Every structure is written in structure tokens, then in C-alpha cells.
Amino acid sequence: MVRFVVRRLVVLLVTLLAVSAATFAIPYASGGDPVRTILRSRVSDQALDPAAIASLRAELGLDRPIVEQYLSWLGRAAHGDFGLSFTSRTPVDQLLGSALGVSGTLAVTAIGLAFVAAVPLGALAATRPGKRVDNGVTLVTQSFVAIPEYWLAPILVLIFSRYLGWLPSAGWRDLSSLVMPALVLALRPMAYFTQVTRASMIDVLSAPYIVAARSRGLSQSQTLLRHGLRNALLPVMTLFSLWFAGLLGGSVVVEVIFSIPGMGRLVYNAVVNHDVPLIQGGILSIVALAVIVTTATDLLYALINPAVRVRHGAV
């Protein structure tokens, strides 16, 4: 198990270093001069003063070798220092912390709704494969996959805000502001969780130990809860972590439509305003969170399922 953990942590570190290098290269990948981009964000005059360009280049350390610049930036980024936002002149770490709290709340709520609804639906469909219940659950959940967020979100706003007046159409004030965006974000992962739970549960219910449990007199529900559900949920865990990491990074479409000050909207505005420090900090934070969450899930998966450790030579 120790070898498995060390291996995963090494992969995590290498991935984060690769992502940090790609993130650092964002201002250079566009083919423009980062210093000129910064100055144009501060002044309206397109004819920039060469002395101002040289001064700012020295101030930011951009006159040093590129490797030295990267190592200096990486050292600051490791401590959460991404500099100041070009547009608001606010420390990027403060903006990221505030946005991450909002996206975290939204992600936990959405993924929780999806999981709570998907597990019983998937289990119910698996106990009656090919029957009306199974077909009905499959039809409904597959329709959720086909519905795009940019279409569903305005429809919910029209119904619950414009016509019924039950919920606010935008903003982030109280729990009522959380209902519609969480519902929009929950439907698609719920559909996938349901189908994975169903498929996994069908395989588990046909396993020999399940047949043996039924032969000892256990009812179907007892067998399902005591022996089937734990093993059936293992594949769902991996899918759960991927969706949670994505939602934690922020859903751009939903956050923009509902004017939610989360990570998705923050990075979207940064791209629109060419706010390089905010883009770098936002992308690196989102990817780092995704990698950390998936790595933690792999470790938890190996802890629950010894077969994974055996397969990877961790025992």
C-alpha cells in the first residue's frame, strides 16, 4: 500500500509541474509581449513609451532568462502568490479564494443531489432489468444527458423567476440563489451516475456470493444493502471524483447565466479582459484541484478494494 501511495504522489507532483509550466507559458503562447499586454490594460494610448516598457519588464523580472522566470513564478505560486489582477488591482489569491468558496458550495450541492438521486434509481433499475421501471429510468436519465445547460438554465429562470416568482433569477445572496444552478448542474452527472450504478449493480447481483446470500434466506433488499451496494458503488466513485473536480473548478455557462461569482465566471472574465495573472492563477488552481481530487479518489478506491492494490503491486 505504501508503494501504491508513493507512486500516486509522484504522478501527482509530475502532473502539477507539467500543468504549472503550461500555465506559465500562457502569456507567451499568444505570440504577444506580456509587458505590452499589461501596459495596454492600464492605459488607453496604443503608442506605448519604450522607457515604460523597459521599466515594467525589469520590474516584473521579464528581462531574465525564461527558466529563471519560471522558477521564480513557481516559487511564488507554491505559496499562493500569483500577483495582482490587471483589472481590479486586487491580489489574485484573494479573488481565487472567494470564487472557490462559491464554486465549492455549488459543486457540493449539485454533486450531492446527483448522487442521492442516482443511487436508488440505478439500484431500482438493476433489480428489474428490461422491465418498465428500467426502461423508464433509462429514458429519463438519457434525456438529461441530451439537455444542454445553456438551454435548461434560461427555461428554469423563465418558469421559477419570471412567471412563478419563487426564486431569484441571478446573483448569490442566500440558499434560494443556489437552487436553480445546483439543479441544472446536477442533472447530467445524475444521469451518468444512474447508468453506471445500474450496470454495476446488475453485474454484482449475478455474482456467486450474492446468489449464496439469497440461498441463505436473505431478501433481495437485504442482499442489496448488505452485500451488493458497496461493491456496486466502486465504479461510481471514480466517476464521482471526475464530476466533482470539474464542478469544483466551476461551470462557466451556468455561473455566467446566473451571475454567480465562482471560478468559472472569474476565469471567463479574466480571459475576456486579458487578465494574465488571474488566468494563470485560475487555471492552475482548477487543474490542481482536479488532480488532487482524482488522486485522493484513487487512494480511497485502493483502500476499499484490495484488488486494486494487488493489480498495481501495492501489497
C-alpha positions as CSV (number, residue, x, y, z in Angstrom):
1,M,0.0,0.0,0.0
2,V,2.9,2.4,0.8
3,R,4.4,1.8,-2.7
4,F,1.0,2.5,-4.3
5,V,0.6,5.8,-2.3
6,V,4.2,6.9,-3.2
7,R,3.6,6.1,-6.9
8,R,0.4,8.1,-6.9
9,L,2.0,11.1,-5.2
10,V,4.9,11.1,-7.7
11,V,2.4,11.1,-10.5
12,L,0.6,14.0,-8.8
13,L,3.7,16.0,-8.4
14,V,4.8,15.5,-12.0
15,T,1.4,16.4,-13.3
16,L,1.3,19.6,-11.3
17,L,4.7,20.6,-12.5
18,A,3.7,20.0,-16.2
19,V,0.5,22.0,-15.7
20,S,2.4,24.8,-14.0
21,A,4.8,25.0,-16.9
22,A,1.9,25.1,-19.4
23,T,0.1,27.8,-17.3
24,F,3.2,29.9,-17.1
25,A,3.6,29.8,-20.9
26,I,0.1,31.3,-21.4
27,P,1.2,34.9,-22.0
28,Y,3.9,33.7,-24.4
29,A,1.7,31.2,-26.3
30,S,-0.4,34.0,-27.8
31,G,2.6,35.3,-29.6
32,G,2.4,38.8,-28.0
33,D,4.5,40.6,-25.5
34,P,3.2,40.2,-21.9
35,V,4.6,43.6,-20.9
36,R,2.8,45.4,-23.8
37,T,-0.4,43.5,-22.8
38,I,-0.1,44.7,-19.2
39,L,0.5,48.3,-20.3
40,R,-2.4,48.4,-22.7
41,S,-4.6,47.2,-19.9
42,R,-3.6,50.2,-17.9
43,V,-3.5,53.0,-20.5
44,S,-5.7,53.7,-23.5
45,D,-2.8,55.0,-25.6
46,Q,-1.7,52.3,-28.1
47,A,1.6,54.1,-28.7
48,L,3.5,52.8,-25.7
49,D,6.5,54.6,-24.3
50,P,9.6,52.4,-24.8
51,A,11.0,53.6,-21.4
52,A,7.8,52.4,-19.7
53,I,8.1,49.0,-21.4
54,A,11.7,48.6,-20.3
55,S,10.9,49.7,-16.8
56,L,8.0,47.3,-16.4
57,R,9.9,44.5,-18.0
58,A,12.7,44.9,-15.4
59,E,10.2,45.4,-12.5
60,L,8.4,42.1,-13.4
61,G,11.7,40.3,-13.9
62,L,10.8,39.5,-17.6
63,D,14.3,40.6,-18.7
64,R,15.7,37.5,-17.0
65,P,16.2,34.0,-18.7
66,I,12.9,32.2,-19.2
67,V,13.8,29.3,-16.9
68,E,14.7,31.7,-14.1
69,Q,11.4,33.5,-14.6
70,Y,9.5,30.2,-14.4
71,L,11.3,29.0,-11.2
72,S,10.6,32.4,-9.6
73,W,7.0,32.3,-10.6
74,L,6.6,28.7,-9.5
75,G,8.1,29.6,-6.1
76,R,5.6,32.4,-5.6
77,A,2.7,30.2,-6.9
78,A,3.5,27.4,-4.5
79,H,2.8,29.9,-1.7
80,G,-0.4,31.1,-3.4
81,D,1.1,34.4,-4.7
82,F,0.0,35.0,-8.3
83,G,0.5,38.7,-8.2
84,L,-2.2,41.4,-8.7
85,S,-5.1,41.3,-11.1
86,F,-4.6,43.6,-14.0
87,T,-8.2,44.8,-14.0
88,S,-9.1,45.1,-10.3
89,R,-5.5,45.5,-8.9
90,T,-6.5,43.0,-6.2
91,P,-4.3,40.1,-5.1
92,V,-5.2,37.1,-7.3
93,D,-5.2,34.7,-4.3
94,Q,-8.0,36.7,-2.6
95,L,-10.1,36.6,-5.8
96,L,-9.5,32.9,-6.2
97,G,-10.3,32.2,-2.5
98,S,-13.6,34.0,-2.7
99,A,-14.6,32.3,-6.0
100,L,-13.5,28.9,-4.9
101,G,-15.8,29.1,-1.8
102,V,-18.7,29.9,-4.1
103,S,-17.9,27.1,-6.6
104,G,-17.3,24.7,-3.8
105,T,-20.7,25.3,-2.3
106,L,-22.3,24.9,-5.7
107,A,-20.3,21.8,-6.6
108,V,-21.0,20.0,-3.3
109,T,-24.8,20.7,-3.5
110,A,-25.0,19.7,-7.2
111,I,-23.0,16.5,-6.8
112,G,-24.8,15.6,-3.6
113,L,-28.2,15.9,-5.3
114,A,-26.9,13.9,-8.3
115,F,-25.6,11.1,-6.1
116,V,-28.6,10.9,-3.7
117,A,-31.0,10.6,-6.7
118,A,-28.8,8.4,-8.9
119,V,-28.0,5.5,-6.5
120,P,-31.6,4.5,-5.6
121,L,-32.7,5.0,-9.2
122,G,-29.8,2.9,-10.6
123,A,-30.4,0.1,-8.0
124,L,-34.1,0.1,-8.7
125,A,-33.5,-0.2,-12.4
126,A,-30.9,-3.0,-11.9
127,T,-33.4,-5.1,-9.9
128,R,-35.8,-5.1,-12.8
129,P,-33.6,-5.1,-16.0
130,G,-35.5,-4.8,-19.2
131,K,-38.8,-4.1,-17.4
132,R,-40.9,-0.9,-17.5
133,V,-39.1,0.6,-14.5
134,D,-35.7,0.0,-16.0
135,N,-36.8,1.4,-19.4
136,G,-38.4,4.4,-17.7
137,V,-35.4,5.3,-15.6
138,T,-33.1,4.9,-18.7
139,L,-35.3,7.1,-20.8
140,V,-35.5,9.9,-18.3
141,T,-31.8,9.9,-17.4
142,Q,-30.7,9.7,-21.0
143,S,-32.9,12.7,-21.8
144,F,-31.0,14.6,-19.1
145,V,-27.7,13.9,-20.9
146,A,-29.1,15.4,-24.1
147,I,-30.3,18.7,-22.4
148,P,-27.6,21.4,-22.5
149,E,-27.2,23.7,-19.6
150,Y,-27.4,26.8,-21.7
151,W,-30.9,25.8,-22.7
152,L,-32.2,24.4,-19.4
153,A,-31.0,27.3,-17.3
154,P,-33.0,30.1,-19.1
155,I,-36.1,27.8,-19.1
156,L,-35.9,27.4,-15.3
157,V,-35.4,31.2,-15.0
158,L,-38.5,31.9,-17.0
159,I,-40.6,29.4,-15.0
160,F,-39.4,29.9,-11.5
161,S,-38.4,33.5,-11.6
162,R,-40.3,35.2,-14.3
163,Y,-43.7,33.5,-14.1
164,L,-43.9,32.0,-10.6
165,G,-41.6,34.4,-8.8
166,W,-40.3,31.7,-6.4
167,L,-36.6,32.0,-6.9
168,P,-34.1,34.8,-7.8
169,S,-33.1,34.8,-11.4
170,A,-29.4,35.7,-10.8
171,G,-26.9,36.6,-8.1
172,W,-25.6,34.9,-5.0
173,R,-27.3,36.0,-1.8
174,D,-28.9,33.1,0.1
175,L,-29.9,29.5,-0.3
176,S,-32.6,30.4,-2.8
177,S,-29.9,31.5,-5.2
178,L,-28.4,28.0,-5.0
179,V,-31.5,26.0,-6.1
180,M,-31.7,26.5,-9.8
181,P,-27.9,26.5,-10.7
182,A,-27.4,23.4,-8.5
183,L,-30.3,21.6,-10.2
184,V,-29.0,22.5,-13.7
185,L,-25.5,21.2,-12.8
186,A,-26.9,18.0,-11.1
187,L,-29.0,16.6,-13.9
188,R,-26.2,15.5,-16.2
189,P,-24.0,13.8,-13.6
190,M,-27.1,12.2,-12.1
191,A,-27.8,10.6,-15.5
192,Y,-24.3,9.1,-15.7
193,F,-24.3,8.0,-12.0
194,T,-27.6,6.2,-12.5
195,Q,-26.5,4.3,-15.6
196,V,-23.1,3.3,-14.0
197,T,-24.9,2.3,-10.8
198,R,-27.4,0.2,-12.8
199,A,-24.7,-1.6,-14.9
200,S,-22.5,-2.2,-11.9
201,M,-25.4,-3.4,-9.8
202,I,-26.5,-5.9,-12.5
203,D,-23.0,-7.4,-12.5
204,V,-22.9,-7.6,-8.7
205,L,-26.3,-9.2,-8.4
206,S,-25.3,-12.0,-10.7
207,A,-22.1,-12.7,-8.7
208,P,-21.8,-16.1,-6.8
209,Y,-21.7,-14.5,-3.3
210,I,-25.0,-12.7,-4.0
211,V,-26.6,-16.0,-5.1
212,A,-25.2,-17.6,-1.9
213,A,-26.6,-14.8,0.2
214,R,-30.1,-15.2,-1.3
215,S,-29.9,-19.0,-0.7
216,R,-29.3,-18.4,3.0
217,G,-32.7,-16.7,3.1
218,L,-31.9,-13.1,2.8
219,S,-34.4,-11.0,1.0
220,Q,-33.5,-9.1,-2.2
221,S,-33.4,-5.7,-0.3
222,Q,-31.2,-7.2,2.5
223,T,-28.8,-8.7,0.0
224,L,-28.7,-5.5,-2.0
225,L,-27.9,-3.3,1.0
226,R,-25.6,-5.7,2.9
227,H,-23.6,-7.2,0.0
228,G,-24.3,-5.6,-3.3
229,L,-24.3,-1.8,-2.8
230,R,-20.8,-1.4,-1.5
231,N,-19.1,-3.2,-4.4
232,A,-21.5,-1.8,-7.0
233,L,-20.6,1.8,-5.9
234,L,-16.9,1.4,-6.5
235,P,-17.0,2.3,-10.3
236,V,-19.3,5.2,-9.3
237,M,-16.6,6.6,-7.0
238,T,-14.2,7.2,-9.9
239,L,-16.9,8.9,-12.0
240,F,-18.0,10.9,-8.9
241,S,-14.5,12.3,-8.4
242,L,-14.2,13.4,-12.0
243,W,-17.5,15.2,-12.0
244,F,-16.8,16.8,-8.6
245,A,-13.4,18.0,-9.7
246,G,-15.0,19.6,-12.8
247,L,-17.8,21.2,-10.9
248,L,-15.4,22.4,-8.3
249,G,-13.4,24.2,-11.0
250,G,-16.5,26.0,-11.9
251,S,-19.1,25.7,-14.7
252,V,-18.6,28.6,-16.9
253,V,-22.0,28.5,-18.7
254,V,-24.1,28.2,-15.5
255,E,-22.2,30.7,-13.5
256,V,-22.3,33.3,-16.3
257,I,-26.1,32.8,-16.9
258,F,-26.9,33.0,-13.2
259,S,-24.3,35.7,-12.4
260,I,-22.6,33.5,-9.8
261,P,-19.2,34.8,-8.7
262,G,-17.5,31.4,-8.9
263,M,-14.3,30.1,-10.5
264,G,-15.9,29.6,-13.9
265,R,-17.2,33.1,-14.2
266,L,-13.9,34.5,-12.7
267,V,-11.8,32.8,-15.3
268,Y,-14.2,33.7,-18.1
269,N,-14.0,37.4,-17.2
270,A,-10.2,37.1,-16.9
271,V,-10.0,35.8,-20.4
272,V,-12.3,38.5,-21.8
273,N,-10.2,41.2,-20.1
274,H,-6.8,39.6,-20.9
275,D,-6.1,39.5,-17.2
276,V,-3.0,37.2,-17.3
277,P,-2.2,36.8,-13.6
278,L,-5.9,35.9,-12.9
279,I,-5.9,33.5,-15.9
280,Q,-2.7,31.8,-14.7
281,G,-3.9,31.5,-11.1
282,G,-7.4,30.4,-12.0
283,I,-6.3,27.7,-14.5
284,L,-3.5,26.3,-12.2
285,S,-5.9,26.2,-9.2
286,I,-8.6,24.5,-11.2
287,V,-6.3,21.8,-12.6
288,A,-4.5,21.3,-9.3
289,L,-7.8,20.8,-7.5
290,A,-8.9,18.3,-10.2
291,V,-5.7,16.3,-10.0
292,I,-5.7,16.3,-6.2
293,V,-9.3,15.1,-6.0
294,T,-8.8,12.3,-8.5
295,T,-5.6,11.2,-6.8
296,A,-7.4,11.1,-3.4
297,T,-10.2,9.1,-5.0
298,D,-7.6,6.6,-6.4
299,L,-6.2,6.2,-2.9
300,L,-9.6,5.7,-1.3
301,Y,-10.5,3.2,-4.1
302,A,-7.4,1.2,-3.3
303,L,-8.2,1.3,0.4
304,I,-11.7,0.0,-0.1
305,N,-10.9,-2.5,-2.9
306,P,-7.8,-4.6,-2.2
307,A,-7.8,-6.0,-5.7
308,V,-6.6,-2.6,-6.9
309,R,-3.5,-2.8,-4.7
310,V,-2.8,-6.3,-5.9
311,R,-3.1,-5.3,-9.5
312,H,-0.6,-2.5,-9.0
313,G,1.8,-4.4,-6.9
314,A,1.0,-2.3,-3.8
315,V,0.7,-5.2,-1.3
